[in-house]
């Protein structure tokens, strides 16, 4: 989707619908704004239900202070204006109160973005602004002062978070990623002490030396491929809606009958992905004019080594990832469905996807359809699109159940005899 071709009011409506729809703010909480090329600030209105906003509710405040629209601008308009004055490079601001970030704000801590490899780069340095009365000039000055130091994401003491960006999608991406980090850290601390990535591990990711792919121009798109592209997009959007993917993270691929495969693109919003955005990989070359997900070489090698695998997902679901960033194992012996679909769920070292593609791909035998990579991701394989997606869902639900069970009592796993019965009954 070309966000830059949408009117500011439509961009704000689109993003507020996502934020409210995913439970990241309340009916009366949160506000979004865009500074346009005429230095007009478009902003959500005061006192209007976030669940029923229309484009006609969005307010425009001109540089001289004139308000155009049916409503008053948000009561927190003052800090939006002060942020833009302090940081001319920012053209959009997101403010909201997602529960996980509120949890951090009321203990006056900042979520750690060093649990996974990409989050620190997306969010940048995160600051903390001192508490002040909502809507007051003092709050605006406190927030603007932190932004002026170069922070793009600012936690507010006992309040929530404010995030800026070069456009509204970048601001939303930072906001969504910071909320994900907060939810992940909370989950991980229920299990134990989270492990942070070292500078060497960040370096391993930055200097991975996979060979570049050549390009080819597809001569046609067969009926089967068109169907797979459609079905992949449906499941990718479902994965986003279920918060198994984030807007720019989460990779899905599927092998075609001729041995080529189709994979998600790099950096494209998963919420609005369309069939034409997907990338075909054929004979070691990439569909011309497109950039595949960075894990494309691992997908390619998995397909080459394993005829029984036709779909691969790499994702960062927050409950599974709590096990990835601690020393706890995700044991599939919880309920029959979990064991049937997950079987063995080994943990692989962080750099397994960067420096040992061959060894990592080899792990996905019929007995090992899923693996967790320390401080990185979960890799899921399947016989088809739905089988892989189902396995990802079951892994996340199993992880969530284990996290919740910890406060109820000692976990009792399915025993060896029951496991043998399952393996016989379901021909595992």
Order of alpha helices (4+ residues) and beta strands (2+ residues): alpha-beta-beta-beta-beta-alpha-beta-alpha-alpha-beta-alpha-beta-beta-alpha-alpha-beta-alpha-beta-beta-beta-beta-alpha-beta-alpha-alpha-beta-alpha-beta-beta-alpha-alpha
